Amino acid sequence: MKVVPQNREVRAGAAQRSASSSEEVSRLLARTRRDFLRSAAGVTLGSTLLRSSWARAVASPSRKKVVVVTFGGGARDQETFAPEGQENIPHLMRELIPQASFFTQVVNRGILGHYVATASLATGVYETINNFASLPPEYPTVFEYFRKDLKRPPSDAWVVAPSNGFNRMGESNHRSYGAGLGARVILPKHLLTAATSGRNTDFEHLLRDNYETPFYAPELGGSEFELQQLEMILKLSVDDFRTHAQTLSSPDELSVYIARQLMRQVAPSLLWITMHDIDIAHAGAYSLYVEGIRRTDRLCSDLWKTIQSEPEYAGTTTLFILPDFGRDSDDDSGGNGFQHHRTGDALSRTTWMLVAGPGIRQGVVFDRAIDSTDLVPTLGSMLGFSPSLAQGKPIGELL
């Protein structure tokens, strides 16, 4: 009779040691990022400040805009923030981080699948939906909170998603929110497929849908943006869309192209863009993975420049950039290094976040741990809505 409780105690003790070890690895990673950025990018170490302790020049709530950029799978520090990786992120290092508040320790405690992790970022709750099923989030999304609380029209909240698997993330199936209250979703690959009428040989490099599971082809459903709406809403003919797509080298470039058109023609207050090129790592080609990092770095810079140059966005917009999660370490025998994110270890779960815009402290790095579910409550505090079912907390350093 004494064996069972002893085994339980042993298991509990092992779990506590494992959690403690994971937290220590996350803290070490955060300190390493902090120290590197302080020396390489000239940022200063920040501390949690009350709103009244420093001046913030911000737009009135009715004029504030937010652009959120997430990208699938993230990238390891040895290809980004470590000394040997900085050559892959010149725009982040030289342009964006000096203008931003940078958080070195954003922890994802949920499922490490791209759709479910991105849905968790958008709801502020660790979703448990099937990562490979065409299902909406179970909890209300940031778009639903935003539109319902602030009585905003459908045109004011949009998602530009990289893969057909993301087509349901615009709105949840929660009975108090759901249908009709979410964001409009644009799937550039879906539009391109329709625009080429099935003759996709010239666009094959733009139409690969899911690097992790190449045989997965989800059914589309929900309220997707359709091809005939290109000209009506984005003032872009199908011929122009096809012609421009031919000049692009990646799916993410196609997504950013559409996002720019959306900003110029519709100017939504809440725009969410998910990039996916880095996830080519699943194919096992290290050179393509690094190429994806460099392209994402450039596209993030291009988006920030667009924000600064568009009259509807300049001076009123806060930009958030963050990965959904990380990737496996080369040293973990249970993983596949840069190729996958299967271990669930601290390196796979500890990412970062960059925030830039009016009223955001510039060139400051924070290394305290924050949770990836803190994003939605922070957006609520910024824009004036209440995400009542979100599990995270507002990030005080940004408010």
KEKE-3310 file (N, C-alpha, C; in steps of 0.2 Angstrom, whole numbers, plus 5000, padded with zeros to 4 digits):
npx = (5004:5011:5018:5011:5008:5022:5027:5019:5024:5037:5035:5029:5039:5048:5042:5041:5055:5058:5050:5055:5068:5065:5060:5072:5080:5073:5075:5088:5090:5083:5091:5103:5099:5095:5108:5115:5108:5109:5123:5124:5114:5112:5102:5093:5092:5076:5063:5048:5036:5025:5011:5011:5024:5031:5031:5018:5015:5001:4988:4970:4958:4949:4956:4966:4977:4981:4993:4997:5009:5013:5023:5025:5032:5044:5061:5077:5089:5102:5102:5097:5097:5109:5127:5132:5121:5115:5117:5107:5096:5096:5087:5078:5088:5095:5085:5072:5072:5079:5069:5060:5051:5057:5054:5061:5057:5045:5033:5026:5014:5006:4999:5010:5007:5005:4993:4984:4992:4993:4979:4978:4986:4977:4966:4969:4969:4974:4971:4964:4960:4960:4974:4975:4963:4948:4943:4935:4942:4939:4936:4932:4939:4951:4947:4933:4930:4934:4926:4913:4913:4917:4908:4912:4912:4912:4922:4933:4941:4953:4961:4975:4980:4992:4989:4978:4974:4972:4960:4949:4951:4947:4935:4926:4918:4911:4896:4892:4898:4905:4898:4897:4903:4917:4933:4936:4943:4957:4964:4977:4983:4973:4965:4974:4974:4961:4961:4970:4963:4965:4976:4991:5005:5014:5014:5018:5027:5022:5011:5012:5005:5005:5019:5022:5013:5011:5001:4989:4974:4963:4946:4938:4929:4918:4920:4927:4937:4933:4937:4930:4929:4941:4942:4932:4934:4948:4952:4959:4962:4959:4968:4979:4982:4986:4997:5006:5008:5016:5029:5033:5042:5039:5026:5024:5027:5017:5006:5010:5009:4995:4991:4996:4988:4976:4978:4979:4967:4956:4960:4960:4957:4962:4973:4979:4992:4999:5013:5023:5034:5046:5043:5047:5057:5053:5055:5067:5078:5091:5097:5085:5077:5085:5085:5071:5070:5078:5070:5058:5062:5065:5052:5045:5051:5048:5034:5033:5038:5028:5018:5022:5022:5009:4995:4984:4989:5001:5009:4998:4998:5002:5014:5015:5026:5029:5034:5025:5029:5045:5059:5066:5081:5098:5104:5095:5090:5077:5072:5072:5082:5083:5073:5061:5048:5045:5048:5044:5051:5060:5067:5059:5048:5050:5050:5050:5045:5042:5038:5032:5028:5018:5020:5026:5040:5057:5070:5072:5074:5066:5067:5059:5048:5034:5018:5012:4998:4996:4995:4982:4974:4982:4981:4967:4968:4974:4966:4953:4944:4936:4943:4935:4936:4949:4964:4977:4986:4987:5001:5011:5022:5019:5008)
npy = (4994:5006:5008:5015:5029:5032:5031:5041:5052:5052:5054:5066:5074:5073:5079:5092:5095:5094:5105:5116:5115:5118:5131:5137:5136:5144:5156:5158:5158:5170:5179:5178:5182:5196:5201:5200:5208:5220:5223:5222:5228:5240:5242:5246:5240:5237:5241:5236:5249:5261:5268:5282:5286:5289:5298:5297:5298:5296:5291:5295:5284:5280:5282:5273:5260:5243:5232:5215:5203:5187:5172:5156:5143:5149:5154:5147:5154:5152:5155:5167:5178:5175:5178:5172:5172:5184:5190:5186:5193:5207:5218:5217:5219:5231:5241:5239:5234:5244:5254:5249:5241:5226:5210:5197:5184:5176:5164:5149:5139:5130:5119:5114:5116:5124:5130:5128:5135:5148:5151:5151:5162:5172:5171:5172:5161:5144:5135:5119:5113:5102:5102:5099:5100:5107:5118:5130:5142:5138:5147:5165:5176:5189:5197:5196:5201:5214:5219:5217:5223:5236:5240:5239:5238:5225:5227:5232:5223:5211:5196:5190:5176:5162:5149:5137:5130:5139:5145:5146:5154:5167:5169:5162:5147:5151:5153:5165:5174:5172:5167:5180:5190:5190:5192:5196:5185:5183:5172:5171:5161:5153:5162:5164:5151:5150:5161:5157:5146:5133:5130:5129:5128:5139:5144:5136:5137:5146:5140:5129:5121:5117:5114:5105:5094:5088:5081:5086:5093:5104:5107:5121:5134:5145:5162:5166:5178:5181:5178:5186:5198:5204:5215:5223:5227:5228:5235:5229:5221:5204:5201:5209:5205:5191:5194:5201:5192:5183:5189:5187:5178:5170:5163:5171:5183:5186:5186:5198:5207:5207:5212:5225:5230:5230:5238:5250:5252:5249:5251:5244:5244:5234:5222:5207:5197:5182:5174:5161:5156:5152:5140:5131:5123:5111:5103:5099:5106:5115:5127:5133:5135:5145:5155:5158:5164:5176:5181:5184:5193:5204:5206:5210:5222:5229:5230:5238:5250:5252:5255:5267:5275:5276:5286:5283:5276:5280:5286:5282:5269:5253:5240:5223:5210:5193:5176:5160:5149:5140:5131:5114:5110:5106:5098:5090:5074:5069:5077:5085:5095:5110:5107:5103:5104:5096:5092:5099:5106:5119:5127:5126:5132:5145:5160:5176:5194:5208:5225:5240:5258:5272:5280:5268:5263:5265:5255:5247:5233:5219:5206:5199:5185:5183:5177:5169:5170:5183:5192:5195:5201:5213:5219:5222:5231:5242:5245:5247:5237:5223:5208:5196:5182:5178:5171:5177:5191:5209:5217:5226:5235:5240:5248)
npz = (5000:5002:4991:4980:4984:4986:4973:4966:4973:4968:4955:4955:4960:4950:4940:4945:4946:4932:4927:4934:4928:4915:4916:4920:4909:4900:4906:4905:4891:4889:4895:4888:4875:4879:4883:4871:4863:4869:4867:4853:4847:4854:4863:4879:4895:4901:4914:4923:4922:4929:4921:4923:4925:4914:4899:4886:4870:4862:4850:4850:4856:4846:4835:4835:4828:4825:4820:4819:4817:4814:4814:4807:4817:4820:4823:4827:4840:4836:4822:4822:4834:4840:4840:4828:4820:4817:4805:4797:4801:4798:4796:4807:4817:4815:4811:4816:4830:4837:4837:4845:4859:4866:4870:4878:4882:4879:4883:4877:4882:4877:4864:4852:4837:4821:4817:4828:4838:4833:4833:4847:4851:4845:4853:4866:4875:4878:4866:4862:4850:4836:4827:4813:4807:4800:4809:4819:4832:4849:4859:4861:4848:4846:4837:4837:4851:4849:4838:4844:4857:4853:4843:4830:4812:4799:4790:4798:4804:4799:4793:4786:4779:4778:4773:4768:4779:4789:4788:4796:4807:4809:4817:4831:4838:4848:4859:4863:4854:4839:4823:4811:4819:4818:4811:4794:4782:4772:4760:4752:4744:4740:4733:4722:4717:4712:4703:4693:4688:4690:4682:4687:4685:4684:4696:4706:4716:4725:4730:4738:4752:4765:4775:4785:4784:4770:4764:4768:4766:4769:4771:4764:4773:4782:4782:4769:4760:4743:4726:4717:4724:4724:4715:4719:4732:4735:4724:4714:4699:4693:4683:4686:4698:4695:4687:4695:4705:4698:4699:4711:4724:4735:4746:4757:4752:4744:4753:4760:4750:4747:4759:4760:4749:4756:4767:4760:4753:4762:4775:4789:4806:4814:4810:4805:4801:4796:4793:4784:4778:4784:4789:4780:4784:4788:4777:4778:4772:4776:4770:4764:4775:4782:4772:4772:4785:4782:4772:4779:4789:4780:4775:4786:4789:4778:4780:4791:4786:4776:4785:4791:4780:4775:4775:4783:4793:4798:4813:4821:4823:4831:4830:4832:4832:4832:4835:4833:4840:4845:4839:4838:4848:4842:4851:4857:4858:4856:4846:4830:4827:4818:4810:4815:4828:4840:4852:4863:4872:4882:4873:4862:4866:4871:4865:4857:4857:4848:4849:4842:4839:4842:4857:4863:4871:4865:4859:4870:4881:4888:4900:4908:4911:4900:4895:4880:4879:4884:4874:4868:4880:4881:4869:4870:4881:4875:4864:4869:4872:4881:4884:4890:4892:4890:4895:4898:4904:4904:4897:4906:4903:4891:4892)
capx = (5000:5015:5021:5008:5010:5029:5028:5016:5028:5043:5033:5027:5045:5052:5038:5043:5062:5057:5047:5060:5074:5063:5060:5079:5083:5070:5078:5095:5089:5081:5097:5107:5096:5096:5115:5117:5105:5112:5129:5124:5109:5112:5096:5094:5088:5070:5060:5041:5035:5018:5009:5012:5031:5034:5026:5016:5011:4997:4982:4964:4956:4945:4960:4972:4977:4986:4995:5000:5013:5015:5026:5025:5038:5049:5068:5081:5093:5108:5101:5094:5099:5116:5132:5133:5115:5113:5118:5101:5090:5099:5082:5076:5093:5097:5080:5066:5073:5081:5063:5054:5052:5058:5053:5066:5055:5038:5033:5020:5013:5001:5001:5015:5005:5005:4986:4981:4996:4991:4973:4979:4988:4972:4960:4972:4968:4978:4966:4965:4957:4964:4978:4974:4956:4945:4938:4936:4944:4933:4935:4931:4945:4952:4943:4926:4930:4935:4920:4907:4913:4917:4903:4915:4910:4916:4928:4938:4946:4955:4966:4978:4983:4996:4988:4971:4972:4970:4954:4943:4954:4944:4930:4926:4911:4908:4889:4891:4901:4904:4896:4896:4906:4924:4937:4936:4949:4960:4969:4980:4984:4966:4963:4978:4972:4955:4963:4973:4958:4968:4983:4995:5012:5018:5014:5018:5031:5018:5004:5013:5000:5007:5026:5023:5009:5010:4995:4984:4971:4957:4940:4937:4923:4918:4918:4933:4937:4932:4941:4927:4929:4947:4942:4927:4936:4955:4953:4964:4959:4961:4974:4984:4984:4990:5003:5010:5010:5022:5035:5035:5046:5037:5019:5023:5027:5010:5002:5011:5007:4988:4990:4997:4982:4971:4979:4978:4960:4951:4963:4957:4960:4965:4975:4983:4996:5002:5018:5024:5040:5051:5042:5050:5062:5050:5057:5074:5084:5094:5097:5079:5075:5089:5082:5065:5072:5080:5064:5053:5066:5064:5045:5043:5054:5043:5027:5034:5039:5022:5014:5025:5021:5002:4992:4979:4992:5007:5008:4993:4998:5006:5015:5017:5029:5031:5033:5020:5033:5052:5060:5070:5088:5102:5106:5090:5089:5070:5069:5076:5085:5080:5068:5054:5046:5042:5050:5040:5056:5060:5069:5053:5042:5052:5051:5051:5040:5044:5032:5034:5023:5017:5020:5030:5047:5061:5077:5072:5073:5063:5068:5055:5044:5027:5015:5010:4991:4995:4994:4975:4973:4986:4977:4961:4969:4976:4961:4947:4939:4937:4943:4933:4937:4956:4968:4983:4986:4990:5008:5011:5027:5016:5002)
capy = (5000:5012:5009:5019:5035:5034:5032:5047:5057:5052:5057:5073:5077:5073:5084:5099:5096:5096:5112:5120:5115:5121:5138:5140:5136:5149:5162:5158:5160:5177:5183:5178:5187:5202:5203:5201:5214:5226:5224:5222:5233:5246:5243:5247:5235:5240:5238:5238:5255:5263:5273:5289:5287:5292:5302:5293:5302:5291:5293:5294:5277:5279:5282:5268:5254:5238:5227:5209:5199:5181:5168:5149:5139:5153:5152:5147:5159:5152:5157:5174:5183:5173:5182:5169:5172:5191:5192:5183:5197:5214:5223:5217:5221:5238:5246:5238:5233:5251:5258:5245:5237:5219:5205:5191:5178:5174:5157:5146:5133:5126:5114:5117:5116:5130:5133:5129:5140:5154:5152:5153:5169:5176:5170:5173:5155:5139:5131:5112:5110:5098:5106:5097:5100:5113:5119:5137:5142:5137:5153:5171:5179:5196:5201:5196:5205:5221:5221:5217:5228:5243:5240:5240:5235:5219:5230:5235:5218:5207:5191:5188:5169:5159:5143:5136:5128:5145:5149:5147:5158:5174:5169:5156:5145:5152:5154:5172:5178:5167:5169:5187:5195:5190:5196:5194:5181:5182:5167:5173:5155:5151:5167:5163:5145:5152:5166:5153:5141:5126:5129:5132:5127:5144:5147:5130:5139:5150:5137:5124:5124:5115:5111:5100:5088:5089:5078:5089:5098:5105:5110:5128:5135:5151:5168:5168:5183:5177:5181:5192:5203:5208:5222:5227:5229:5230:5239:5225:5216:5198:5201:5213:5200:5186:5197:5203:5186:5180:5192:5185:5172:5166:5164:5176:5190:5186:5188:5205:5211:5208:5216:5232:5233:5230:5244:5256:5253:5248:5253:5241:5246:5228:5218:5201:5194:5176:5172:5154:5154:5149:5133:5126:5119:5104:5099:5097:5109:5121:5133:5136:5138:5152:5159:5160:5169:5182:5185:5186:5199:5209:5208:5213:5229:5232:5231:5244:5256:5254:5258:5274:5279:5276:5292:5281:5272:5283:5290:5279:5261:5249:5234:5218:5204:5187:5169:5156:5145:5140:5124:5110:5111:5101:5094:5086:5067:5068:5081:5085:5101:5116:5104:5102:5107:5090:5090:5103:5108:5126:5130:5126:5136:5151:5164:5183:5198:5215:5230:5247:5262:5278:5278:5262:5264:5263:5253:5244:5226:5217:5199:5195:5180:5184:5172:5171:5172:5190:5197:5198:5206:5219:5223:5225:5237:5247:5247:5248:5231:5218:5200:5193:5175:5177:5169:5180:5197:5214:5218:5233:5239:5243:5252)
capz = (5000:5002:4985:4976:4985:4984:4965:4965:4975:4964:4948:4956:4961:4944:4936:4948:4943:4925:4926:4936:4923:4909:4917:4920:4902:4897:4909:4902:4885:4889:4897:4882:4870:4882:4883:4865:4860:4872:4864:4846:4844:4858:4867:4886:4899:4904:4920:4923:4924:4929:4915:4925:4926:4908:4894:4880:4865:4858:4847:4853:4855:4840:4829:4836:4824:4827:4815:4822:4812:4817:4809:4809:4819:4823:4821:4833:4841:4832:4816:4822:4839:4842:4836:4822:4816:4816:4798:4794:4803:4798:4797:4814:4822:4813:4810:4820:4837:4840:4838:4848:4865:4864:4875:4876:4885:4878:4884:4874:4886:4874:4859:4847:4830:4819:4817:4835:4842:4831:4836:4854:4851:4844:4858:4873:4878:4875:4862:4861:4844:4831:4822:4806:4806:4798:4815:4822:4839:4854:4863:4856:4846:4847:4832:4840:4856:4846:4835:4848:4862:4851:4838:4823:4806:4797:4787:4802:4806:4794:4794:4780:4782:4773:4772:4769:4786:4794:4785:4802:4813:4810:4822:4835:4838:4855:4858:4864:4849:4833:4816:4810:4823:4818:4805:4787:4781:4765:4759:4745:4740:4738:4728:4717:4714:4708:4698:4688:4685:4691:4679:4693:4684:4684:4703:4711:4722:4729:4732:4743:4757:4772:4774:4790:4782:4763:4761:4772:4761:4773:4767:4766:4776:4785:4777:4766:4754:4737:4720:4714:4729:4723:4712:4722:4739:4735:4718:4710:4694:4693:4679:4689:4704:4692:4684:4701:4708:4694:4701:4718:4725:4740:4748:4762:4748:4741:4758:4761:4744:4748:4765:4758:4746:4761:4771:4756:4751:4767:4781:4795:4813:4817:4804:4808:4796:4798:4788:4785:4774:4789:4790:4775:4788:4789:4772:4780:4769:4780:4766:4763:4781:4783:4767:4775:4790:4779:4769:4784:4791:4776:4774:4792:4788:4773:4783:4795:4781:4774:4791:4792:4774:4773:4780:4788:4798:4801:4819:4825:4823:4835:4827:4836:4829:4837:4832:4837:4845:4842:4835:4842:4848:4839:4856:4860:4854:4854:4841:4823:4826:4815:4805:4818:4835:4842:4859:4868:4877:4883:4867:4857:4869:4873:4859:4859:4854:4846:4848:4840:4838:4846:4865:4865:4873:4860:4861:4877:4881:4894:4900:4912:4907:4899:4892:4874:4880:4886:4869:4868:4885:4880:4863:4873:4885:4870:4859:4873:4873:4886:4882:4896:4893:4889:4901:4900:4907:4900:4898:4909:4900:4885:4893)
cpx = (5004:5018:5018:5009:5017:5030:5025:5021:5034:5041:5032:5034:5049:5048:5040:5050:5062:5055:5052:5066:5072:5063:5067:5082:5080:5073:5085:5095:5087:5087:5102:5105:5097:5103:5117:5114:5107:5119:5129:5119:5108:5106:5098:5090:5082:5068:5052:5040:5027:5017:5011:5019:5035:5029:5025:5012:5007:4991:4976:4962:4953:4949:4966:4971:4982:4987:4999:5003:5015:5018:5027:5032:5043:5056:5072:5086:5100:5108:5098:5098:5106:5121:5132:5127:5112:5113:5111:5095:5093:5093:5079:5082:5095:5091:5074:5067:5075:5075:5058:5056:5052:5058:5057:5063:5048:5037:5026:5019:5008:5003:5005:5013:5004:4998:4983:4985:4994:4984:4973:4981:4982:4966:4963:4970:4971:4972:4969:4962:4962:4968:4977:4967:4953:4940:4940:4939:4937:4931:4935:4938:4945:4948:4935:4925:4930:4929:4914:4907:4913:4912:4906:4912:4914:4922:4934:4943:4947:4961:4969:4982:4987:4994:4980:4969:4970:4964:4948:4945:4951:4938:4929:4919:4908:4901:4888:4894:4900:4902:4894:4899:4914:4927:4935:4943:4951:4965:4972:4981:4978:4964:4967:4976:4966:4957:4967:4969:4961:4974:4988:5003:5016:5019:5015:5022:5027:5012:5005:5009:5002:5014:5026:5019:5007:5004:4989:4980:4964:4952:4939:4930:4923:4917:4924:4932:4937:4935:4937:4927:4936:4946:4937:4930:4943:4957:4959:4961:4962:4968:4980:4987:4988:4997:5008:5013:5016:5029:5037:5038:5044:5029:5019:5024:5020:5006:5004:5009:4999:4987:4991:4991:4976:4971:4977:4971:4955:4953:4960:4960:4964:4966:4980:4986:5000:5007:5020:5030:5045:5050:5044:5055:5060:5053:5064:5080:5086:5094:5091:5076:5079:5086:5075:5065:5073:5074:5059:5056:5064:5057:5043:5045:5049:5037:5028:5035:5032:5017:5016:5023:5013:4998:4987:4982:4998:5005:5002:4993:5004:5007:5018:5020:5031:5030:5028:5023:5040:5053:5065:5078:5092:5104:5101:5089:5082:5068:5073:5079:5081:5074:5061:5054:5042:5043:5046:5045:5056:5062:5063:5048:5044:5054:5052:5045:5043:5038:5035:5028:5023:5016:5023:5037:5052:5068:5077:5071:5071:5064:5064:5050:5037:5024:5012:5002:4990:4994:4987:4973:4976:4983:4971:4962:4971:4970:4954:4942:4941:4937:4942:4935:4945:4959:4974:4981:4989:4997:5009:5016:5025:5010:5003)
cpy = (5006:5013:5015:5026:5037:5035:5039:5053:5058:5056:5064:5077:5078:5079:5091:5100:5098:5103:5117:5121:5119:5129:5141:5141:5142:5156:5163:5161:5168:5181:5184:5183:5194:5205:5204:5207:5220:5228:5225:5227:5240:5247:5244:5242:5239:5237:5240:5245:5257:5268:5280:5291:5289:5294:5297:5297:5297:5294:5292:5287:5275:5279:5277:5263:5250:5233:5221:5205:5193:5177:5161:5146:5143:5151:5152:5153:5158:5154:5165:5179:5181:5177:5179:5170:5179:5193:5190:5188:5204:5219:5223:5221:5229:5243:5245:5238:5240:5255:5255:5243:5230:5215:5199:5184:5177:5167:5154:5140:5128:5121:5117:5114:5122:5134:5134:5134:5147:5156:5154:5160:5174:5176:5172:5167:5149:5134:5123:5109:5106:5102:5105:5096:5107:5116:5127:5136:5141:5143:5160:5173:5186:5200:5201:5201:5213:5223:5222:5223:5235:5245:5242:5236:5229:5221:5232:5230:5213:5202:5190:5182:5166:5153:5141:5133:5133:5148:5150:5151:5165:5174:5162:5153:5146:5155:5162:5177:5174:5171:5177:5192:5195:5194:5192:5191:5181:5177:5168:5167:5153:5156:5166:5156:5147:5156:5162:5147:5134:5125:5133:5131:5132:5147:5142:5132:5143:5146:5131:5126:5122:5111:5105:5093:5089:5086:5081:5094:5099:5108:5117:5129:5142:5157:5171:5174:5179:5181:5187:5198:5207:5215:5226:5230:5232:5234:5236:5220:5209:5197:5204:5208:5194:5189:5199:5197:5182:5183:5191:5179:5167:5167:5170:5183:5191:5189:5196:5209:5212:5212:5223:5234:5234:5236:5250:5257:5252:5251:5251:5243:5240:5223:5213:5197:5188:5174:5165:5152:5150:5142:5128:5122:5112:5100:5097:5100:5115:5127:5137:5138:5145:5157:5162:5165:5175:5185:5187:5192:5205:5211:5212:5221:5232:5234:5238:5250:5257:5257:5266:5278:5280:5281:5289:5277:5275:5287:5287:5272:5258:5242:5229:5212:5199:5181:5165:5152:5144:5133:5120:5111:5105:5096:5089:5079:5066:5072:5080:5091:5106:5113:5104:5105:5102:5089:5093:5106:5116:5130:5131:5130:5143:5155:5172:5188:5205:5220:5237:5251:5268:5277:5272:5265:5261:5261:5250:5237:5224:5209:5195:5190:5183:5178:5174:5173:5179:5195:5200:5203:5213:5223:5226:5231:5243:5250:5249:5243:5227:5211:5196:5186:5173:5175:5173:5187:5203:5215:5225:5237:5242:5247:5258)
cpz = (5000:4996:4980:4977:4984:4977:4963:4967:4971:4957:4949:4957:4955:4940:4938:4945:4936:4923:4928:4931:4917:4910:4918:4913:4899:4900:4906:4895:4884:4891:4892:4877:4873:4881:4876:4862:4863:4869:4856:4843:4848:4862:4875:4889:4903:4910:4919:4926:4924:4923:4917:4925:4920:4903:4888:4876:4860:4855:4851:4852:4849:4834:4829:4831:4826:4821:4819:4816:4816:4812:4811:4811:4822:4820:4827:4834:4837:4825:4816:4827:4842:4838:4829:4817:4815:4809:4794:4796:4803:4799:4804:4819:4821:4813:4815:4828:4840:4841:4842:4855:4863:4870:4874:4879:4885:4878:4881:4878:4883:4869:4853:4840:4828:4819:4824:4839:4840:4833:4844:4855:4850:4849:4865:4878:4874:4872:4862:4855:4840:4827:4815:4805:4804:4804:4817:4829:4843:4858:4858:4854:4847:4843:4834:4846:4853:4843:4839:4853:4859:4845:4831:4818:4804:4794:4791:4805:4801:4796:4787:4782:4776:4770:4773:4776:4791:4792:4791:4807:4814:4815:4825:4834:4845:4854:4859:4859:4842:4827:4816:4814:4822:4812:4799:4785:4774:4765:4752:4741:4737:4732:4721:4713:4709:4702:4692:4685:4685:4687:4683:4691:4685:4692:4708:4717:4727:4732:4736:4750:4764:4772:4779:4788:4775:4760:4764:4767:4765:4769:4769:4769:4780:4780:4774:4761:4748:4731:4717:4718:4728:4720:4716:4728:4738:4729:4714:4706:4695:4689:4682:4695:4701:4690:4690:4704:4704:4696:4708:4719:4731:4742:4753:4758:4745:4746:4760:4756:4745:4754:4764:4754:4751:4765:4767:4754:4756:4774:4788:4801:4816:4811:4807:4802:4798:4792:4789:4781:4778:4789:4785:4778:4788:4783:4773:4776:4773:4776:4765:4769:4783:4778:4769:4780:4787:4776:4774:4787:4787:4775:4780:4792:4783:4775:4787:4791:4778:4779:4791:4786:4772:4778:4785:4794:4802:4807:4823:4826:4827:4831:4832:4831:4833:4833:4836:4842:4842:4838:4840:4842:4845:4845:4859:4856:4852:4849:4834:4822:4823:4812:4809:4825:4838:4850:4865:4874:4878:4877:4862:4860:4870:4867:4862:4856:4853:4846:4847:4838:4842:4853:4867:4866:4867:4862:4868:4877:4888:4894:4905:4908:4906:4895:4885:4874:4882:4880:4868:4873:4884:4874:4866:4877:4880:4866:4863:4873:4878:4884:4888:4897:4892:4896:4903:4903:4903:4902:4900:4906:4894:4886:4897)
residu = (MET:LYS:VAL:VAL:PRO:GLN:ASN:ARG:GLU:VAL:ARG:ALA:GLY:ALA:ALA:GLN:ARG:SER:ALA:SER:SER:SER:GLU:GLU:VAL:SER:ARG:LEU:LEU:ALA:ARG:THR:ARG:ARG:ASP:PHE:LEU:ARG:SER:ALA:ALA:GLY:VAL:THR:LEU:GLY:SER:THR:LEU:LEU:ARG:SER:SER:TRP:ALA:ARG:ALA:VAL:ALA:SER:PRO:SER:ARG:LYS:LYS:VAL:VAL:VAL:VAL:THR:PHE:GLY:GLY:GLY:ALA:ARG:ASP:GLN:GLU:THR:PHE:ALA:PRO:GLU:GLY:GLN:GLU:ASN:ILE:PRO:HIS:LEU:MET:ARG:GLU:LEU:ILE:PRO:GLN:ALA:SER:PHE:PHE:THR:GLN:VAL:VAL:ASN:ARG:GLY:ILE:LEU:GLY:HIS:TYR:VAL:ALA:THR:ALA:SER:LEU:ALA:THR:GLY:VAL:TYR:GLU:THR:ILE:ASN:ASN:PHE:ALA:SER:LEU:PRO:PRO:GLU:TYR:PRO:THR:VAL:PHE:GLU:TYR:PHE:ARG:LYS:ASP:LEU:LYS:ARG:PRO:PRO:SER:ASP:ALA:TRP:VAL:VAL:ALA:PRO:SER:ASN:GLY:PHE:ASN:ARG:MET:GLY:GLU:SER:ASN:HIS:ARG:SER:TYR:GLY:ALA:GLY:LEU:GLY:ALA:ARG:VAL:ILE:LEU:PRO:LYS:HIS:LEU:LEU:THR:ALA:ALA:THR:SER:GLY:ARG:ASN:THR:ASP:PHE:GLU:HIS:LEU:LEU:ARG:ASP:ASN:TYR:GLU:THR:PRO:PHE:TYR:ALA:PRO:GLU:LEU:GLY:GLY:SER:GLU:PHE:GLU:LEU:GLN:GLN:LEU:GLU:MET:ILE:LEU:LYS:LEU:SER:VAL:ASP:ASP:PHE:ARG:THR:HIS:ALA:GLN:THR:LEU:SER:SER:PRO:ASP:GLU:LEU:SER:VAL:TYR:ILE:ALA:ARG:GLN:LEU:MET:ARG:GLN:VAL:ALA:PRO:SER:LEU:LEU:TRP:ILE:THR:MET:HIS:ASP:ILE:ASP:ILE:ALA:HIS:ALA:GLY:ALA:TYR:SER:LEU:TYR:VAL:GLU:GLY:ILE:ARG:ARG:THR:ASP:ARG:LEU:CYS:SER:ASP:LEU:TRP:LYS:THR:ILE:GLN:SER:GLU:PRO:GLU:TYR:ALA:GLY:THR:THR:THR:LEU:PHE:ILE:LEU:PRO:ASP:PHE:GLY:ARG:ASP:SER:ASP:ASP:ASP:SER:GLY:GLY:ASN:GLY:PHE:GLN:HIS:HIS:ARG:THR:GLY:ASP:ALA:LEU:SER:ARG:THR:THR:TRP:MET:LEU:VAL:ALA:GLY:PRO:GLY:ILE:ARG:GLN:GLY:VAL:VAL:PHE:ASP:ARG:ALA:ILE:ASP:SER:THR:ASP:LEU:VAL:PRO:THR:LEU:GLY:SER:MET:LEU:GLY:PHE:SER:PRO:SER:LEU:ALA:GLN:GLY:LYS:PRO:ILE:GLY:GLU:LEU:LEU)
# end
